[in-house]
């Protein structure tokens, strides 16, 4: 790109046979490519005199070939971008599945809250968990994952999920606060983006944000098919200690 930008068409050919190059980023018939076509044509005619091809014919054939090369290059670039996006989506889905499983496993570990905690997580399901985006998806090093907020989810339900995240970290410590083996949860922090996925249907009405739910049309409320609350979402003081809140402040 630098060579193309620095080249002055009035100073002579853009390249030589020994350092021949093509502009695949600009137009197929850019100044650079037309100059390169002349270099190619002169060399071709010199080596294949018996074909009786004119410089104009060979240069035009070369420019047609360049157009095809550009199309192939563009398709290859698009394919790489599509593959990269698909891998990022796959990794995001995997993180979401791990988050759901971790919260459900933790819910089963605490007898006092097990029934309600399991009900909360299972009712939300995988789609009720917040996705996240890495700040350098696919690269090495420590990544920060920005949460895609679910504006439809009530703060009471979010409090349950944060508490389960905190309790999970507590379980990761064995006696004398020594860590257990296994991979640690990735670092998640609140982001400025909202999830574009629709709300989970068929949940108790108190699982939805009150303001969000009231703002929905009658038609949308009918589509949601919300049901009457069957459990209390209040959390006892034992499980809302500041230590747990502090540990889980980056989770949702």
Residue pairs with C-beta under 8 A, 6 or more apart in sequence:
1 25
3 21
4 14
4 23
4 25
4 26
4 32
7 14
7 32
9 31
9 35
13 35
13 36
13 38
13 39
14 21
14 31
14 32
14 35
14 36
14 39
15 21
15 35
15 36
15 39
16 39
17 39
17 43
20 36
20 39
20 40
21 36
22 32
22 33
22 36
22 66
22 69
23 30
23 32
23 33
23 36
24 66
24 69
24 70
24 73
26 32
26 33
27 33
28 63
28 66
28 67
28 70
29 63
33 63
33 66
34 59
34 63
36 62
36 66
37 59
37 60
37 62
37 63
37 66
38 55
38 59
40 58
40 59
40 62
41 55
41 56
41 58
41 59
41 62
42 55
44 53
44 58
45 53
45 54
45 55
45 58
84 138
87 138
88 134
88 137
88 138
91 134
91 137
91 138
92 131
92 132
92 133
95 131
95 132
95 145
95 186
96 126
96 129
96 131
97 126
99 129
99 130
99 185
100 121
100 125
100 126
100 129
102 165
102 168
102 185
103 121
103 129
103 161
103 164
103 165
103 168
104 118
104 121
104 122
105 168
106 117
106 164
106 165
106 167
106 168
106 171
107 113
107 114
107 117
107 118
107 120
107 121
107 164
108 114
108 118
109 167
109 171
110 117
110 167
110 239
112 236
112 238
112 239
113 235
113 236
113 239
115 231
116 160
116 231
116 232
116 233
117 160
117 164
119 230
119 231
120 157
120 160
120 161
120 231
120 233
121 161
121 164
123 203
123 204
123 207
124 153
124 157
124 200
124 203
124 207
125 200
127 197
127 200
128 150
128 153
128 200
128 203
129 161
130 147
130 148
130 149
130 150
130 195
130 252
131 147
131 148
131 195
131 197
132 145
132 146
132 147
132 148
132 188
132 191
133 145
133 146
133 148
133 191
133 193
134 143
134 144
134 145
134 146
135 143
135 144
135 145
135 146
136 143
137 143
142 187
143 186
143 187
144 187
144 188
144 189
145 186
145 187
145 188
145 189
146 188
146 189
146 190
146 191
146 192
146 193
147 188
147 189
147 190
147 191
147 252
148 191
148 193
148 194
148 195
148 196
149 190
149 191
149 193
149 194
149 195
149 252
150 194
150 195
150 197
150 199
151 194
151 195
151 209
151 212
152 199
152 208
152 209
152 212
152 213
153 199
153 207
153 208
153 209
154 206
154 207
154 208
154 209
154 210
154 233
155 209
156 206
156 233
156 234
157 207
157 233
158 252
159 233
159 235
159 240
160 233
160 235
161 251
161 252
162 245
162 248
162 249
162 251
162 252
163 235
163 239
163 240
163 244
163 248
165 185
165 247
165 248
165 251
166 243
166 244
166 245
166 247
166 248
166 251
167 239
167 244
168 185
169 185
169 247
169 248
170 244
170 247
171 180
172 179
172 180
172 182
172 184
173 179
173 180
174 180
185 251
187 250
188 250
188 251
188 252
189 250
190 250
190 252
199 208
199 224
200 207
201 223
201 224
201 225
202 224
202 225
202 226
202 227
203 224
203 226
203 227
204 226
204 227
204 228
204 229
204 230
204 231
205 213
205 226
205 227
205 228
205 229
206 229
206 233
207 226
208 224
208 226
213 221
213 224
213 226
216 224
